[in-house]
Amino acid sequence: MEDSRIQGVSTGTTLLAATFDGGVVIGSDSRASIGGEYVSAKTINKVIQVHDRIFCCMSGSLADAQAVTKAAKYQLAFHSVQMERPPLVIAAATVMRELCYNNKEELQAGFITAGWDRKDGAQVYAVAIGGMLVRQTVMVAGSGSTYIYGYIDAKYKPNMSRDECLQFATNALALAMGRDNVSGGVAHLAVITEAGVEHVVVPGNKLPKFHDD
């Protein structure tokens, strides 16, 4: 991506992940900005696959976040070969936490990591800038998250169906993108279950509308 070479490019963004009965949905908007003010790209995919059933969403400096996800992919692939089985979601989140913590003076990147494994099922973790690791059933982050905490608290239910959770995530991203000037573009989502991964892209003109333009 050319934007990763522009000094000051950040993923001023809305990130979300939520578990449902049997899986997890993770998603984000697609804008990148310069200095948190000017939109430099409208179609950045911030939902990154780091292993078969493990994804992360990135925020902060785009170049820093891309460097961390690239290193995490390598470490998880090596770990999978060594252990002769797929890595656990907590292992992936821990790898990203260590990368962020060990380089906290140089990196400005935060992540939501989500996925499914045979040990603990669907999981969601946040890796904050600096390396703090937290697990929750639903999580939002980024500049757009401040606009949707009320919606999340009111509408999220832990045992939703796949379709209910996907609609919940799409609505939340649409609400944030409608209010936050550096969140927007399209909504990228991934639905992760034992059966596999489904990618969903919702164009901006197909997102739900909750107020007049």
N, C-alpha and C positions, 0 to 999 in steps of 0.2 A: 504494500500500500504506500503510495507516495506521501500520504499525510504523516506517516510515522517519521519522516525525515524533516518535517517542519517544526522548528523550535516553538515550544509552547502549545502544541496541539494536545488537547485533552478530550476525554470522552465525558464531557458534561452530559449527564445521561439519566435514564431511569432503568434500574435493574430490578428484577423480581424473580423469586423462586418460591414454589409452594408445593407441599406434598398433598397427595390425595390417596384414596383407597387403592393401593396397588402400584403407585408410581409418583412421579414428580414432574412438574412443569417449570421450566426455566426460560426467561425471556428478557428482551431489552428493546429499546428504541435503536435507531441507526445513525444518529447524528454525531459528528465530531466537531469540536469548536477550538478556536484559538483564544487563549486567555479567558475562557468561559464566557465569551461575549459574541464573537463572530463565528458563524457556522462555516467550517472549512470543507466538510463532506457530509452528504446526506445518506449514504448507503453503506456505512461501516457495519460489518457483522460482528457484534460484540459477544455473541454466544459461541464459545469456542469448545470444540470437542478435544478433551485431553486423554481420554481412553474410550473404549467401546461404549460404556454406559455411564460415563462421567463427563460433565460439561461444566464450564465456568462462564460467568459474565464479568467483564472487566470495566473498571473505572479509573479515573486519574489520568496520568500521562499515557497516551496511546503507545508510544515507543517502549516505555517501561513495562506496561502491561503485556505487550506482545513478546518482550524478551522473557518475562516470567513464564508465560504459558508455553513458549517454545522449550524452555529448560524443563518445565514440569512434564511435558509430553515425553521428552527423552528419558527422564528419570523413571516415569511410570512404565514406559515400554521395557526398560531394562529390568525394573522390579518384577514385571509380569513374567519375563523370561526366567529370571532367577527362581521365582516362587512356583512357576508352572501353573499359574492360575491368574485370573484378572485381579487387579488391585482393589482393595476396599475403598469406598468413597472417603472415609476418614483418612486413609493413607494419602489420597490425592490432596485433600484439604491440608494435611500436615506438611506435605512437600511444598505446597504453595506458601504456607505460613512460614516455613523455614527460609525459603527463598526471600520472602519479603522482610523477615526479621533480620536475617544475616546481612542484608543489604539496605537496611532502613535509612542509612545516611545518604544513599545514592538514588533510591527508588521512590517514586510517588505513584503507587498503584494499589488498588484494592480490588477484591473479588468476592463474588458469590459462587460457591462450588456446590453442585447438586448432582445426584445420580442415584443409581440403584445397584445393590449388591446382594448376594445370597445370604450374607450374615445378618445384616440389619435392614434390608429392604430399601425404601426410599429415604433419602436424607438430604438436608440442606445445611450448609455451613457458610459463615461469613469470615473472610480473612480481611481484616481492616488494614489500612495503611499503617505500617509499623509492625504488623505481624500478629495482632490479637486474633484468636480463633474462637468462634461461637457457633453453637448448633441451635437451630430453631425449626419449627414446622413450616413457617412462612417468613419470608424476609424480603425487604425492599432496601434499595440503596441508590445513591446518586442524587444529583441536584433535583430531579423530579420527584423524589420520594417524599419530600416534605408536603407535597400537595395531596397525597393519597393515604396517609396514615389512618385517617378517619374511615375511609372506604375499606381499607384492609381490616381494621378492627371490627367493622360492622358486618362485612360480607364473608370473611374467610371462615370455613368450617373444615376441621381436620379430615373428615371422612367423605369428602365430596367425591362424586364420580369423575371419571376422566373428562367428560364433556363439560361438566360444571366447573371444574378447575381450570380448564382451558379458557372458558368464557370469562371466568373471574380474572385470570391473568391478562387477557386481552382488554377487558374493561378497565382494569387498573392502569395498564400502560397507556390506553387511550386518554384517560382522565389526566394523567401526568403530562402527556405530550401536548394536550390542549392548553395547559397552563404554564409549563416551563419552556422558556424560549430557546434553551439549548438541548431540549429533548424533542425528538420528532423523526420524520422520515417514515420508515416502515417498522412494523413490529416483527422481530425475529423470535420465534419460540421453538423449544424442543420438548417433546413429551417422552419421558424415559420410563420404561417398565421392564419387567422380566422378559417380555416378548421382544423388546428391541427399542429402537428410537424412531420417532416420527418428527420430521421437521415441518414447521408451519410458518409461512410468511404472510402477514396481513398488510397489504398496501395501505398507504395513508388515507386514500379515498374510500377504503373499505372498512376502516376502523369505526367502532360505535361512536355516535355523537351524543353528547349530553348537554350541549348548550349551543346557541346560535353562533356562527362565525362572525 
